[in-house]
Each structure stands twice: as structure tokens, then as C-alpha cells.
Amino acid sequence: MHSLDGFAAAKLAALERAQLRRMPVVTMRAGIWVERDGRRLLSFSCNDYLNFSQHPQIIAAAIDAIKNYGIGAGASRLVTGNHALYKELETRLARLKGTEAACVFGSGYLDNTGIIPAVVGADDLILVDELAHACIHAGAKLSGARVHLYRHCDLRHAEAILAQHRAGKKRALIATDGVFSMDGDIAPLASLSDLARRFDAWLLSDDAHGLGVVGDGRGSTFVNTAANAKIDVPLQAGTLSKAVGAYGGYLCASRAVIDLMRTRARTFIYSTGLPPAIVAAAIAALDLIERNPGYAAEPLRKARLFTRALNLPEAQSAIVPVIVGDAAAALAASDLLRDNGFLVVAIRPPTVPAGTARLRFAFTAQHGDDDIARLADIVRRQVSRR
Ligand SMILES: Cc1ncc(COP(=O)(O)O)c(C=O)c1O
């Protein structure tokens, strides 16, 4: 056996023993229903919060774009991949987020791995919420800056790190999810913004799970603010792959910052532009979000039906975790729900910290209230929570 294959096989065997091996399973999606391994299941494991990935108007916009522009973008946006639809999408994103400008990236993951190294480097400091998404951690590491993790949403800890380490560094960045992807809670953005100002640090929030769902669909910088006010977050990143139902990432910021990204962010420069159809779909979806904030409120309403039924802390977003402990217990709970007709995928380390394996429930606008009640009933009676 080649030594590389031996290495891979040994790694896989160890993961298998710890119940941590993962395998993609072919899944046919039709709205909130999926077909997997020959079973039809009601899915609570999809980030398509507004069910826009299958919306007829959005599909029609994508088909039109294919007819007009073809399939692929053909090159990086700085070469010839910057088709005409980008301008419209970036204008809409900036308007929705209340910033001067916006820049679209190839994905949410590519956002943070491009944005962070474009603003901080070896002489600088980054504070990252310990539960921030993997791409924020990856971007922080890639930047070469000194990285400190602060305890989840713990402002005092973040302040202590800044007090101890800020003075010796040129620039400082605080990076967090807006809505946390595996916990569903919202970062204390207003307080983080104050803290950043006090220590001359910049704040980046990744609102992958907030756009289209919280703050009248405008995201977590608009939660608990007066009408048309927003929390001052100079780097507002996010993705078009969740509530928007399409694909791609974005940064909304000042004109100067966006211009800097376009010329310095490596994931923008060295990666092919998005397919025109995807950009057209995102434009159509943002249009629906802007015109119908009531619809954007539905996933949170559904999540709250579930948390109330189970006496859990009230949902802050469309994501509700039910923590069961170890990986084997999470897999068993997921199997149990599957046998009752639901798809709720088990989330295991390293995606979440050891000992906090969980069922992650994602609610969408089209989930039925009765189905949610039945799901909650099964969880209450049959899933042991930690
Ligand atoms: C907080 C957060 N940021 C970024 C991403 C990555 O986004 P994308 O799937 O568009 O690469 C995700 C999704 O998995 C996420 O949850």
C-alpha cells in the first residue's frame, strides 16, 4: 500500500471508532421534503430558510440569465468574469445593509478567508469568538496576525484580551458570527461595536444565518435597533447560500474598504466569478426579501413554536440546537427522528466542541405548525438532552 493510502486508511479507522467519520449522502430535495436512502423525510436540516432555492420566480430569473449569459463566468472578476449582473446585486446588498458599497465573493467561506488577510497581517491582533464559523478561524490563521479566541459572546474576556495585547499591535480586528451557525444565538454586536471603538479595533460580523431571517430580513445588525438604525459594524460579511437560496458570499462596507477588497482580497482576485444564473437568482431573492419582510419573519416564528413547546430558551434565529452530548448519542437521536419521518442531521465535533454533539434544527418559512408540534413532541418524549 502506498504510504499516503496507509495514512488515510488509519485516519479513517480512528474517526470511525470515535463515530466521527462523515459521508455525504445523496439527498433529493423538493421543498421542505427530501428523499434519502429510499425514504421520504421532512427536513429540518436545510439552511434554505425562506425556501427560495426552489421559488419559481427565482428559478425563472436564473434560467433567463443562462439564456443571456451562458453557464460559467469564464474568468476571475478582475479578468473577464465581471458580468453585468454583479453591479445590480452589489447595489442591492449595500442598500439592504445600509452601507456605501458591497462586494460579492465566490462563497461565504471565500469571504472570510479573503477579507481578514486583506485587513490584518503579521503585526496585528485578531480576536475571534471561540464558536465562530470555521472560515473565520481559517481567515484569521491565514492572515498571520496573532489570534486570540475569546469565550463565546463573553465581552469581559474580549476586553481583557484587548487590554493586555492591543497596545503592542498596529491594527486589531474582532471577528464573530452575527447569528451563530450551530447555536442560533446572536452576537452582542452593539456591545462589541462599543468595545471595538474603545480599543481602536475593527469589527467584522459574518451574518450568514441572519440575512433574510432577523432584523426584518436585513440581518443581525438591525436586531433591536430603532427603525432604520443599525449597529455600527464596518465589515458586514455574509453568504447568498442560505436564506437567499443561491450561492456566493458578500461584504458590505464603506466604499474605500470595498475598493481595497477588489484589489487585495486573494479569494476575490484568484477565483472565477460566480455563474451569472446564480447572481440573477440572488438579485431576485433579495428583491423578495426587501418587498416582504413579513415573510422573512416566518422562520423565526416557526423556531419559536418549537422552543416554546420544549421549554427551551426562546429562539433568536431560525436555528435551534438540542445538545445531547457525545457523537454516538447524537447519531442515535438523528436515527430516531429519521424513523419518525424527519431529517435532522447530527452535528458532531470538530464542527462543535467535544461533548456538545447535537441535533441542529433549522426552521423554514414553509414548515407546518402541526409538523413542528409533532417533532417537538417526539423530541420531548424520546431524546435525552444534556
Ligand atoms: C457563519 C457562516 N459563515 C460562512 C459560511 C460558509 O458559507 P458558504 O456556504 O457560502 O461558503 C457558513 C455556512 O456554512 C456559516 O455558517
The ligand as an SDF file (V2000), in Angstrom:
LIG
                    3D

 16 16  0  0  0  0  0  0  0  0999 V2000
  -21.3410   31.6400    9.7700 C   0  0  0  0  0  0  0  0  0  0  0  0
  -21.0160   31.0350    8.4410 C   0  0  0  0  0  0  0  0  0  0  0  0
  -20.1530   31.6600    7.6400 N   0  0  0  0  0  0  0  0  0  0  0  0
  -19.8380   31.1780    6.4390 C   0  0  0  0  0  0  0  0  0  0  0  0
  -20.3800   30.0050    5.9780 C   0  0  0  0  0  0  0  0  0  0  0  0
  -19.9570   29.4860    4.6580 C   0  0  0  0  0  0  0  0  0  0  0  0
  -20.7900   29.9870    3.6700 O   0  0  0  0  0  0  0  0  0  0  0  0
  -20.8310   29.2960    2.2420 P   0  0  0  0  0  0  0  0  0  0  0  0
  -21.5970   28.0360    2.4010 O   0  0  0  0  0  0  0  0  0  0  0  0
  -21.4890   30.2970    1.3680 O   0  0  0  0  0  0  0  0  0  0  0  0
  -19.4030   29.0250    1.8580 O   0  0  0  0  0  0  0  0  0  0  0  0
  -21.3190   29.3450    6.7540 C   0  0  0  0  0  0  0  0  0  0  0  0
  -22.0040   28.1370    6.2390 C   0  0  0  0  0  0  0  0  0  0  0  0
  -21.7200   27.0580    6.3620 O   0  0  0  0  0  0  0  0  0  0  0  0
  -21.6240   29.8470    8.0330 C   0  0  0  0  0  0  0  0  0  0  0  0
  -22.4640   29.1950    8.8160 O   0  0  0  0  0  0  0  0  0  0  0  0
  1  2  1  0
  2  3  1  0
  2 15  2  0
  3  4  2  0
  4  5  1  0
  5  6  1  0
  5 12  2  0
  6  7  1  0
  7  8  1  0
  8  9  2  0
  8 10  1  0
  8 11  1  0
 12 13  1  0
 12 15  1  0
 13 14  2  0
 15 16  1  0
M  END
$$$$
